[in-house]
């Protein structure tokens, strides 16, 4: 433990490894007690938590081993991007679920509900359909998110194989920075559109329920958005400004990374993700009184039977 006490990077990584482990334990308890179902929006959070656990474990290893092992650093980059990717996707999925459960139409303009009994594989394929009668706004989000994610991973992989010369490394690093910045900028743009979706949802909710207060889950979404925005801005800054870049030698001192660099990384990056993830989990409490999915499906089937009659 004395090594950790003298290594701020490893200590910070360990703290957030423990914090994410706590969230993971809560989720396991939810699944074990059947308060959560695997075929629900919470499974997307589970994926995010697992990615962040892997990311923090890699960050801890990098903090212990040091700058000499660039493969650990690249893995930390890629897993960090995956964490943000899954978190933005989580928030969209939760907003769509709120639409389905709470709007008078019990439907979402982002992704209309599939008919009951639609196979899971078909739902998955249609969620990416950009053409045809089944295209939907969320399909665009899915494709753009996946594309941005692929750009970031490709940029990170350029550094994973190493380089024979300093010139080759500098060229790969420059390309990786550009790709990382482009990918993170796309994430930020999608996150900006998320704010419009949340505000529009609040507006529509007030029109449908003028005598009621804004649903607490929507207020939670509104509180999450600044955290996601700060995280997105940090992703861009880390590729543009040397002061936020791991591969800038000026960010290191004799004992490892400078404390100022570590504080900025964990404050603007990891903390924002952990807070956002925790708030999304809190929506389990704020949505307890929402109409249940089974009730909505029975209602939809009754409407279809009445229309056929």
C-alpha positions in Angstrom: 0.0 0.0 0.0 2.9 2.4 0.5 3.4 2.5 -3.3 -0.2 3.6 -3.7 0.2 6.3 -1.0 3.1 7.8 -3.1 1.2 7.5 -6.5 -1.7 9.8 -7.0 -2.7 8.3 -10.3 -3.0 4.8 -8.8 -4.7 6.0 -5.7 -7.3 8.0 -7.7 -7.9 5.0 -10.0 -8.4 2.7 -6.9 -10.9 5.1 -5.4 -13.1 5.1 -8.5 -12.6 1.4 -8.9 -14.2 1.0 -5.5 -16.9 3.5 -6.2 -17.9 1.7 -9.4 -17.7 -1.6 -7.6 -20.3 -0.2 -5.2 -22.6 0.6 -8.1 -22.0 -2.9 -9.5 -22.9 -4.5 -6.2 -26.2 -2.5 -6.1 -27.0 -3.7 -9.6 -26.3 -7.3 -8.8 -28.6 -7.0 -5.8 -31.3 -5.5 -8.1 -31.0 -8.4 -10.5 -30.8 -11.0 -7.7 -34.0 -9.7 -6.1 -35.7 -9.3 -9.4 -36.2 -5.5 -8.9 -34.3 -5.2 -12.2 -34.7 -7.2 -15.4 -32.0 -8.1 -17.9 -34.3 -7.1 -20.7 -34.6 -3.5 -19.5 -32.8 -0.2 -19.8 -30.8 -0.9 -16.7 -28.7 -3.5 -18.5 -27.2 -0.7 -20.5 -26.1 0.8 -17.2 -24.6 -2.6 -16.3 -22.6 -2.5 -19.5 -21.3 1.0 -18.6 -20.4 -0.1 -15.1 -18.5 -3.1 -16.3 -16.6 -1.0 -18.9 -15.7 1.5 -16.2 -14.5 -1.2 -13.9 -12.2 -2.4 -16.6 -11.1 1.1 -17.3 -10.3 1.9 -13.7 -8.4 -1.4 -13.3 -6.3 -0.5 -16.3 -5.8 3.0 -14.9 -4.7 1.5 -11.6 -2.2 -0.8 -13.4 -0.9 2.1 -15.4 -0.5 4.2 -12.2 1.6 1.4 -10.7 3.7 0.4 -13.8 4.1 3.9 -15.1 4.6 5.6 -18.4 6.9 2.9 -19.7 3.9 0.7 -20.6 2.1 2.6 -23.2 -0.2 -0.4 -24.0 -1.9 0.1 -20.7 -2.3 3.8 -21.4 -3.9 3.1 -24.8 -6.2 0.5 -23.3 -7.2 3.1 -20.6 -8.0 5.6 -23.4 -10.1 3.2 -25.4 -12.0 1.9 -22.3 -12.6 5.5 -21.2 -14.1 6.4 -24.6 -16.3 3.2 -24.4 -17.5 4.4 -20.9 -18.6 7.7 -22.3 -20.2 6.1 -25.3 -22.3 3.7 -23.2 -23.3 6.5 -20.8 -24.6 8.8 -23.6 -26.5 5.8 -25.0 -27.8 5.0 -21.5 -29.3 8.4 -21.1 -31.1 8.3 -24.5 -32.5 4.8 -23.7 -33.8 6.1 -20.3 -35.4 9.1 -22.0 -37.1 6.9 -24.6 -38.4 4.6 -21.8 -39.8 7.6 -20.0 -41.6 8.6 -23.2 -43.1 5.1 -23.5 -44.3 5.0 -19.9 -45.5 8.6 -19.3 -46.6 10.3 -22.5 -50.3 10.0 -23.3 -49.5 8.2 -26.5 -47.2 5.8 -24.6 -44.8 6.2 -27.4 -41.5 8.0 -28.2 -40.8 10.1 -31.2 -37.1 9.2 -30.9 -37.9 5.5 -31.2 -41.6 4.3 -31.6 -42.4 1.2 -29.7 -42.2 -2.1 -31.5 -45.3 -4.3 -31.7 -45.6 -6.8 -28.8 -43.9 -10.1 -29.7 -41.3 -8.6 -32.1 -38.2 -10.8 -31.8 -35.2 -9.3 -30.0 -32.9 -9.7 -33.0 -35.4 -7.9 -35.2 -35.7 -5.0 -32.7 -31.9 -4.7 -32.7 -31.6 -4.7 -36.5 -34.4 -2.2 -36.9 -32.8 0.1 -34.3 -30.1 0.7 -36.9 -32.3 1.0 -40.0 -31.6 4.3 -41.8 -33.9 3.6 -44.8 -37.3 2.1 -45.3 -40.6 2.6 -43.4 -39.1 1.6 -40.1 -36.4 4.3 -40.0 -36.5 6.4 -36.8 -34.4 9.3 -35.3 -32.7 7.0 -32.7 -31.4 4.8 -35.6 -29.4 7.9 -36.7 -28.1 8.3 -33.2 -27.1 4.6 -33.0 -25.2 4.8 -36.3 -23.5 8.1 -35.5 -22.5 6.9 -32.0 -21.0 3.7 -33.3 -19.2 5.6 -36.1 -17.7 8.0 -33.6 -16.7 5.2 -31.3 -15.0 3.3 -34.2 -13.0 6.5 -35.0 -11.8 6.8 -31.4 -10.9 3.1 -31.1 -9.0 3.2 -34.5 -7.1 6.3 -33.4 -6.1 4.5 -30.1 -5.1 1.4 -31.9 -2.5 3.4 -33.9 -0.5 3.8 -30.7 -1.0 0.2 -29.4 1.5 -1.4 -31.8 4.4 0.9 -31.0 6.7 2.6 -33.5 10.2 1.9 -34.8 11.3 5.5 -34.8 10.4 8.7 -33.0 9.2 10.2 -36.3 6.8 7.3 -36.8 5.5 7.6 -33.2 5.0 11.4 -33.6 3.0 10.8 -36.9 0.9 8.1 -35.2 0.3 10.3 -32.2 -0.8 13.3 -34.4 -3.2 11.1 -36.3 -4.5 9.6 -33.1 -5.1 13.0 -31.6 -7.1 14.1 -34.7 -9.2 11.0 -34.7 -9.8 11.2 -30.9 -10.9 14.8 -31.3 -13.2 14.1 -34.2 -14.8 11.2 -32.3 -15.2 13.1 -29.1 -16.7 16.1 -31.0 -19.3 13.8 -32.5 -20.1 12.5 -29.0 -20.5 16.1 -27.8 -22.8 17.1 -30.7 -25.0 14.1 -29.9 -25.0 15.1 -26.3 -26.0 18.6 -27.2 -29.0 17.2 -29.1 -29.8 15.2 -26.0 -30.4 18.5 -24.2 -33.0 19.5 -26.8 -34.7 16.1 -26.4 -34.9 16.6 -22.6 -36.2 20.1 -22.8 -38.7 19.2 -25.5 -39.9 16.3 -23.3 -40.4 18.6 -20.4 -42.4 21.0 -22.6 -44.6 18.3 -23.9 -45.1 16.8 -20.5 -46.3 20.2 -19.2 -48.7 20.5 -22.1 -50.2 17.1 -21.3 -50.3 17.7 -17.6 -50.6 21.5 -17.0 -51.7 21.0 -13.4 -48.8 18.7 -12.4 -45.3 19.5 -11.5 -42.5 18.4 -13.8 -41.8 14.7 -13.4 -38.8 14.2 -11.1 -37.1 11.8 -13.5 -37.0 14.6 -16.1 -35.4 16.8 -13.6 -32.8 14.1 -13.0 -32.1 14.0 -16.7 -31.7 17.7 -16.7 -29.2 17.4 -13.9 -27.3 14.7 -15.7 -26.8 16.7 -18.9 -24.2 19.3 -17.6 -22.1 16.3 -16.3 -22.2 14.7 -19.7 -21.3 18.0 -21.4 -18.3 18.6 -19.1 -17.1 15.0 -19.8 -17.5 15.6 -23.6 -15.6 18.9 -23.4 -12.8 17.2 -21.5 -12.6 14.5 -24.2 -12.0 17.2 -26.8 -9.6 19.2 -24.7 -7.5 16.1 -24.0 -6.9 15.8 -27.8 -6.4 19.5 -28.5 -4.6 21.0 -25.5 -1.2 19.6 -24.4 -2.0 20.4 -20.7 -4.7 17.6 -20.8 -2.8 15.1 -22.9 -1.3 11.9 -21.4 1.4 11.8 -24.1 2.8 15.3 -23.3 6.0 14.9 -21.3 5.4 18.2 -19.5 2.6 16.6 -17.6 5.0 14.3 -15.8 7.4 14.8 -13.0 9.9 12.5 -11.2 7.3 10.5 -9.4 4.8 10.2 -12.3 1.9 12.4 -13.5 1.6 15.8 -12.0 -1.2 16.1 -9.4 -2.8 19.0 -11.3 -3.2 16.8 -14.4 -4.7 13.9 -12.4 -7.1 16.3 -10.6 -8.3 17.7 -13.9 -8.7 14.3 -15.5 -10.7 12.8 -12.6 -12.7 15.9 -11.9 -13.8 16.6 -15.6 -13.8 13.0 -16.8 -14.3 10.1 -14.3 -16.3 12.1 -11.7 -18.7 13.4 -14.3 -19.3 9.8 -15.6 -19.7 8.4 -12.1 -22.2 11.1 -11.0 -24.2 10.7 -14.3 -24.3 6.9 -13.8 -25.4 7.2 -10.2 -28.2 9.7 -11.1 -29.4 7.4 -13.8 -29.7 4.6 -11.2 -31.6 7.1 -8.9 -34.4 7.2 -11.6 -35.4 3.8 -10.4 -36.8 5.6 -7.3 -38.3 8.6 -9.2 -40.1 6.3 -11.7 -41.6 3.8 -9.2 -45.1 5.1 -9.8 -44.9 5.1 -13.6 -47.2 2.8 -15.5 -45.7 -0.7 -15.8 -44.6 -2.1 -19.2 -47.0 -5.1 -18.8 -50.0 -2.8 -18.3 -49.0 -0.7 -21.4 -48.7 -3.9 -23.5 -52.1 -5.1 -22.4 -53.6 -1.6 -23.2 -52.0 -1.6 -26.6 -53.3 -5.1 -27.4 -56.8 -4.2 -26.3 -56.7 -1.1 -28.6 -55.6 -3.3 -31.5 -58.3 -5.9 -30.8 -60.9 -3.1 -30.6 -59.7 -1.6 -33.9 -59.9 -5.0 -35.6 -63.5 -5.5 -34.3 
